[in-house]
Amino acid sequence: MFEQLGDRFKRTFKTLRGRGRLSEENIQDALREVRIALLEADVALSVVKPFIEQVKVRAIGTEVIDSLSPGEAMVKVVHDELVELMGVHNDALNLNARPPVVILVAGLQGAGKTTTVGKLALFLKERHKKTVAVVSADVYRPAAIDQLRQVAATAGAQFIESTPDQSPVKIAGDAVNEAKKLNTDILIVDTAGRLHVDQEMMAEVQNIHAAIEPSETLFVVDSLTGQDAANSAKAFNEALELTGLILTKTDGDARGGAALSIRQITGKPIKFLGIGEGIDKLEAFHPDRVASRILGMGDVLSLVEEVERKVDKQKAQQLAHKVTRGKGFDLDDFRDQLLQMEQMGGMAGMMEKLPGMGNVSPAALGQGEKETQRIVAIINSMTPQERSYPAVIKATRKQRIAAGSGTQVQDINRLLKQFNQMQKMMKKMKGKGGMRKMMGMMKGMGGGGGFPGMRR
């Protein structure tokens, strides 16, 4: 998300070079470009006007200290204003009520609401260590109940049965009682998709809300609809008094207008972003981190949290123990490291969170992902002996491995060269000053192939 906006900002701020102070005169063109960029990102005009004015007020007269260029100083001002625009901090769910804590999920048709319920259930289960039950009060869409049943099974949540012949209000009320019997921490109630202009359906969701008195009422909205998403959320909020929003399909939204408009138009916080199709592709919305990503400053905190969650700590400890004892780094270990990187969204997912990596082209990252997949396929085509002792891989073995992995012999040669470099780096980890020695090795890798996907 935000690729177009981020690229436009970077080009704009490069024009502010060689200035000792940001003045109204020298930032006028930059502000015009920022305004156009926001409008092209489908940010509502009612949001853009005060945003630009506030940036102007804060920027004019800002001294450019020695460590910053005028462009960097402007980036800092825009970053701070973006954070203000999106809500300053993450608004966490209120989970302090007496169990079961009830979360009502509403939204427009086709926004990805039922899938989001499953993602939220998994998020609460894994991050907050809660037991979660879900129920479908959607009696209109064919197979809606069965879809939630399947999603719940994938997320490891308790599914409370309902049938299309029941009233949605009764389904929700009965589910609360059932969740109490099950001693469940949290109950998520999935409702039918509806249009805010459909008065009968809006009255129904109001009745559900009144019957179960949820701690959280979340509105799921498709980010691809831009500022229309904010207008829909505003209409729902007037009927339901929302506590927050979940933006879906943000991995497919290069503009990001919805994320920048919703808080100002509705007064309600974005609490989560749906970042992909997988059941685990939901992340808490942190305005400061999102602002940093927009401006190419990375998001190291989110990357660290992702590593904490997804890296197999036992395998990492075993590898460290193996290397420090001098038992060597083999191709099985190499493959495991690549697969763990894939679990964290692959090279593209990691790069976008690293400061200064915003200039790496999507084409280059895509090539890196393909290279990673090719390497895993090659290693999988080797015998256990070959993975443990790559020195035995000679001409005939290379031909067999290439045929088995659908690659060429030169691909095998390149992998073995990369692996030899990795092996040397791992050997440097042994003994005193190991990390310093390894970093020196990494600096010298430019001429020999580098890491997977980083061919020159």
C-alpha positions in Angstrom: 0.0 0.0 0.0 1.0 3.6 -0.6 3.6 2.9 -3.3 2.3 5.6 -5.7 2.1 8.2 -2.9 5.5 7.3 -1.5 7.2 7.5 -4.9 5.7 10.9 -5.5 6.8 12.2 -2.1 10.4 11.1 -2.7 10.6 12.9 -6.0 9.1 16.0 -4.5 11.5 16.2 -1.5 14.5 15.8 -3.7 13.9 19.2 -5.1 14.5 20.9 -1.8 18.3 20.8 -1.9 20.9 23.4 -1.0 18.6 25.5 1.2 19.5 26.5 4.8 15.9 27.2 5.8 12.5 26.1 4.7 10.6 29.2 3.7 7.2 29.8 2.2 8.8 30.6 -1.1 11.0 27.5 -1.5 8.4 25.0 -0.2 5.5 26.3 -2.3 6.2 24.0 -5.2 6.8 21.0 -2.8 3.5 21.7 -1.1 1.7 21.8 -4.5 3.2 18.4 -5.3 2.2 16.9 -2.0 -1.3 18.2 -2.5 -1.5 16.6 -6.0 0.0 13.4 -4.7 -2.6 13.1 -1.9 -5.5 13.8 -4.3 -4.2 11.3 -6.8 -4.1 8.8 -3.9 -7.9 9.4 -3.5 -7.6 11.2 -0.2 -10.7 13.3 0.4 -10.3 17.0 -0.5 -11.8 17.9 2.9 -8.8 16.1 4.5 -6.1 17.3 2.0 -6.8 21.1 2.5 -6.2 21.3 6.3 -3.3 18.8 6.1 -1.4 21.0 3.6 -2.1 24.1 5.6 -0.8 22.4 8.8 2.4 21.2 7.0 2.9 24.7 5.7 2.6 26.2 9.2 5.0 23.7 10.7 7.5 23.8 7.9 8.0 27.5 7.3 10.9 28.8 9.3 12.1 25.4 10.2 15.9 25.5 10.6 17.8 22.9 8.6 20.3 21.5 11.1 23.7 20.2 9.9 22.6 16.5 10.0 19.6 17.1 7.8 19.1 18.3 4.2 16.1 20.6 3.5 14.4 17.6 1.9 14.9 15.5 5.0 13.6 18.3 7.2 10.4 18.5 5.1 10.1 14.7 5.3 10.1 15.0 9.1 7.4 17.7 9.1 5.2 15.6 6.7 5.8 12.4 8.7 4.6 14.1 11.9 1.5 15.4 10.2 0.7 12.1 8.6 0.9 10.5 12.1 -1.5 13.2 13.4 -3.8 12.6 10.5 -4.1 8.9 11.1 -4.5 9.0 14.8 -1.0 9.2 16.6 -1.1 5.8 18.2 -2.5 2.3 17.8 -6.0 2.0 19.3 -6.1 -1.5 20.8 -9.2 -3.5 21.3 -11.0 -3.2 24.6 -10.6 -6.7 26.0 -11.1 -5.8 29.7 -14.8 -6.5 29.9 -16.2 -9.6 31.7 -15.9 -12.7 29.4 -17.1 -13.3 26.9 -15.9 -10.0 25.4 -18.3 -9.6 22.5 -17.0 -8.1 19.2 -19.6 -7.3 16.5 -18.3 -7.1 13.0 -20.2 -5.3 10.3 -19.5 -4.1 6.8 -20.5 -3.7 3.2 -21.0 -6.6 0.8 -17.8 -8.0 -0.6 -15.5 -6.2 1.8 -14.0 -9.6 3.0 -15.8 -9.5 6.3 -16.1 -13.2 7.0 -12.4 -13.9 6.2 -11.5 -10.9 8.4 -13.4 -12.5 11.3 -11.2 -15.6 11.0 -8.0 -13.4 10.8 -9.1 -11.5 13.9 -9.8 -14.8 15.8 -6.3 -16.1 15.0 -4.8 -12.7 15.9 -6.5 -12.7 19.3 -5.6 -16.4 19.9 -1.9 -16.0 19.0 -1.1 -12.5 20.2 -3.3 -12.2 23.2 -3.5 -15.9 24.1 -7.3 -15.8 24.2 -9.9 -18.5 23.6 -12.2 -17.3 20.7 -15.6 -18.4 19.5 -17.3 -17.1 16.3 -20.9 -17.2 15.1 -22.5 -16.2 11.8 -25.6 -14.1 11.9 -25.6 -13.9 8.1 -28.8 -15.8 7.1 -29.0 -14.2 3.6 -25.9 -15.1 1.7 -25.8 -18.7 0.5 -23.1 -20.8 2.3 -22.1 -17.8 4.6 -22.4 -20.0 7.7 -20.4 -22.8 6.1 -17.7 -20.4 5.0 -17.3 -19.1 8.6 -17.2 -22.7 9.8 -14.3 -23.4 7.5 -12.5 -20.1 8.4 -13.0 -20.9 12.1 -11.4 -24.3 11.7 -8.4 -22.8 10.0 -8.0 -20.2 12.7 -8.5 -22.7 15.5 -11.5 -20.9 16.9 -14.7 -22.5 18.4 -17.6 -22.4 15.9 -21.0 -21.8 17.3 -23.7 -23.3 15.1 -26.5 -21.3 13.5 -29.0 -21.9 10.8 -30.6 -19.7 8.0 -34.1 -20.2 9.4 -33.2 -18.3 12.6 -33.4 -14.6 13.1 -30.0 -12.8 13.2 -30.9 -11.2 16.6 -31.7 -14.6 18.2 -28.5 -16.1 16.7 -26.4 -13.4 18.3 -28.2 -13.6 21.7 -28.0 -17.4 21.8 -24.3 -17.3 20.9 -23.5 -15.0 23.8 -25.1 -17.6 26.2 -23.3 -20.5 24.5 -20.0 -18.7 24.8 -20.5 -18.3 28.5 -21.2 -22.0 28.8 -18.0 -22.7 26.9 -16.0 -20.3 29.2 -14.7 -18.6 26.0 -12.8 -15.3 26.4 -14.0 -13.6 23.3 -17.1 -14.0 21.0 -16.9 -12.5 17.5 -20.3 -12.1 15.8 -20.2 -12.0 12.0 -23.1 -10.1 10.4 -24.5 -10.0 6.8 -23.0 -7.6 4.4 -25.3 -4.6 3.8 -25.5 -1.3 2.1 -25.8 1.8 4.3 -28.8 2.9 2.2 -30.7 -0.3 3.0 -32.8 0.9 5.9 -34.3 -2.5 6.8 -30.8 -4.1 7.0 -29.4 -1.3 8.9 -32.3 -1.6 11.4 -31.5 -5.3 11.8 -27.8 -4.7 12.7 -28.9 -2.0 15.1 -31.2 -4.6 16.8 -28.3 -7.1 17.0 -26.1 -4.4 18.6 -28.8 -3.6 21.2 -29.3 -7.2 22.0 -25.7 -8.2 22.7 -24.2 -4.8 23.7 -20.7 -5.5 22.2 -17.5 -4.2 23.7 -16.2 -3.5 20.2 -18.2 -2.7 17.0 -15.8 -3.0 14.1 -16.5 -1.9 10.5 -14.7 -3.9 7.8 -14.1 -1.8 4.7 -12.3 -2.5 1.4 -9.4 -0.1 1.0 -9.6 -0.3 -2.8 -12.8 1.9 -2.7 -10.7 4.9 -1.6 -12.5 7.8 0.0 -15.8 6.0 -0.6 -14.7 3.7 2.1 -14.6 6.7 4.5 -18.0 7.8 3.5 -19.5 4.3 4.0 -17.8 4.1 7.4 -19.3 7.5 8.4 -22.8 6.3 7.5 -22.4 3.1 9.5 -21.0 5.0 12.4 -24.1 7.2 12.5 -26.2 4.1 12.8 -24.1 1.9 15.1 -21.5 4.1 17.0 -18.5 2.2 15.8 -15.4 1.7 18.0 -13.0 1.1 15.1 -12.3 0.0 11.5 -10.5 -2.8 9.7 -9.1 -2.0 6.3 -9.0 -5.0 4.0 -7.0 -5.7 0.8 -4.3 -3.1 1.6 -1.8 -5.3 -0.2 -3.6 -4.5 -3.4 -4.0 -0.8 -2.8 -1.1 1.2 -4.2 -2.8 4.6 -3.4 -3.8 4.4 0.3 -6.5 7.1 0.2 -8.8 5.2 2.5 -6.2 4.9 5.3 -5.4 8.6 5.1 -9.1 9.8 5.0 -11.0 7.6 7.4 -9.9 8.9 10.8 -10.6 12.5 9.9 -14.0 11.8 8.2 -15.4 9.4 10.8 -13.5 10.3 13.9 -12.9 6.6 14.5 -9.6 4.8 14.5 -8.3 2.2 12.1 -7.5 -0.8 14.3 -6.2 -3.4 11.9 -5.0 -3.8 8.3 -5.7 -6.9 6.2 -2.4 -7.3 4.3 -3.0 -10.5 2.3 -5.2 -13.5 1.7 -3.7 -15.8 4.3 -5.4 -16.3 7.6 -2.4 -14.8 9.4 -2.3 -11.6 7.2 -3.7 -9.2 9.7 -1.7 -6.5 11.5 -2.4 -3.9 14.1 -2.5 -0.4 12.6 0.2 1.9 13.9 0.0 5.4 12.4 3.7 6.2 13.1 4.9 3.0 11.4 2.6 3.5 8.4 3.8 7.1 8.0 7.4 5.9 8.0 6.6 3.3 5.3 5.0 5.9 3.1 8.0 8.1 3.3 10.5 5.3 2.8 11.8 5.3 6.3 11.1 1.6 6.9 9.3 -0.1 9.8 11.9 -1.9 11.9 9.6 -2.4 14.9 7.1 -4.3 12.8 9.9 -6.4 11.3 11.3 -7.2 14.8 7.8 -8.2 16.0 7.3 -10.4 12.9 10.7 -12.1 13.4 9.7 -12.8 17.1 6.5 -14.4 16.0 7.6 -16.4 12.9 11.2 -17.4 13.3 11.5 -20.9 14.7 13.5 -20.2 17.8 14.4 -23.8 18.4 15.8 -24.2 14.9 17.7 -20.9 15.3 19.3 -22.1 18.6 20.2 -25.4 17.1 21.9 -23.7 14.1 23.8 -21.4 16.4 24.9 -24.3 18.6 25.9 -26.3 15.5 27.9 -23.4 14.0 29.7 -22.4 17.2 30.7 -26.1 17.8 32.3 -26.1 14.4 29.9 -28.7 12.9 29.4 -26.6 9.7 26.6 -24.9 7.9 25.0 -27.2 5.3 22.5 -26.8 2.5 19.6 -28.1 4.7 20.4 -25.1 7.0 20.6 -22.8 4.0 17.2 -23.9 2.8 15.6 -23.6 6.3 16.8 -20.0 6.5 15.2 -19.2 3.1 11.9 -20.8 4.1 11.8 -18.8 7.3 12.3 -15.7 5.3 9.4 -16.7 3.1 7.2 -17.1 6.1 7.9 -13.4 6.9 6.5 -12.3 3.5 9.6 -13.1 1.5 12.2 -10.6 0.4 9.7 -8.0 -0.6 7.9 -8.1 2.7 11.1 -7.7 4.6 12.6 -5.0 2.4 9.6 -2.6 2.7 10.2 -2.6 6.4 13.9 -1.8 6.2 15.0 1.9 6.2 16.4 3.0 2.9 15.2 0.1 0.9 12.2 2.0 -0.7 14.3 2.5 -3.8 14.6 -1.2 -4.6 12.3 -1.8 -7.6 9.4 -4.2 -7.3 10.8 -5.9 -10.4 14.1 -6.6 -8.6 12.3 -7.8 -5.5 10.1 -10.1 -7.7 13.2 -11.5 -9.3 14.6 -12.1 -5.8 11.5 -14.1 -4.8 11.8 -16.3 -7.9 15.5 -16.9 -7.2 14.6 -18.0 -3.6 12.0 -20.4 -5.0 14.5 -21.7 -7.5 17.2 -22.3 -4.8 14.7 -24.2 -2.6 13.7 -26.4 -5.6 17.4 -27.1 -6.4 18.2 -28.1 -2.8 15.1 -30.3 -2.6 16.3 -32.2 -5.7 19.5 -33.2 -3.9 20.2 -36.3 -1.9 20.7 -36.0 1.9 24.4 -36.7 1.3 24.7 -33.9 -1.3 23.0 -31.5 1.1 25.4 -32.4 3.9 28.5 -32.6 1.7 28.1 -30.3 -1.3 31.7 -31.0 -2.4 30.5 -34.4 -3.9 28.3 -32.5 -6.4 30.2 -32.9 -9.7 29.2 -32.8 -13.3 26.8 -35.8 -13.6 25.2 -35.0 -10.2 24.7 -31.3 -11.3 22.9 -32.5 -14.5 20.6 -34.8 -12.4 19.8 -32.0 -9.9 19.1 -29.5 -12.7 16.7 -32.0 -14.4 14.9 -32.7 -11.1 14.5 -29.0 -10.2 13.6 -27.7 -13.7 16.7 -25.5 -13.8 20.0 -25.3 -15.6 23.5 -26.5 -14.6 24.6 -22.8 -14.3 21.9 -22.3 -11.7 23.5 -25.2 -9.7 26.9 -23.6 -10.0 25.6 -20.2 -8.9 23.9 -21.7 -5.9 27.0 -23.6 -4.8 29.1 -20.4 -5.1 26.6 -18.5 -3.0 26.5 -21.3 -0.5 30.3 -21.4 -0.2 30.3 -17.8 0.7 27.6 -18.4 3.3 29.7 -21.2 4.7 32.7 -19.0 5.0 30.6 -16.4 6.8 29.3 -18.9 9.3 32.9 -20.1 10.0 33.8 -16.5 10.9 31.1 -16.7 13.6 33.3 -19.0 15.6 35.6 -17.6 18.2 36.3 -14.1 19.4 35.1 -11.2 17.2 33.0 -13.6 15.1 30.3 -11.1 14.3 32.8 -8.4 13.3 34.6 -10.8 11.0 31.3 -11.9 9.4 30.3 -8.3 8.7 33.6 -7.8 6.9 32.9 -10.8 4.8 29.4 -9.5 3.9 30.9 -6.2 2.6 33.1 -8.2 0.3 30.4 -10.3 -1.2 29.6 -7.8 -4.0 31.8 -9.5 -6.6 30.7 -13.0 -6.0 27.0 -13.3 -6.4 25.7 -12.0 -3.0 22.6 -13.3 -1.3 19.8 -15.2 -3.1 17.9 -12.9 -5.4 20.6 -10.1 -5.3 22.3 -10.9 -8.5 24.0 -8.0 -10.1 
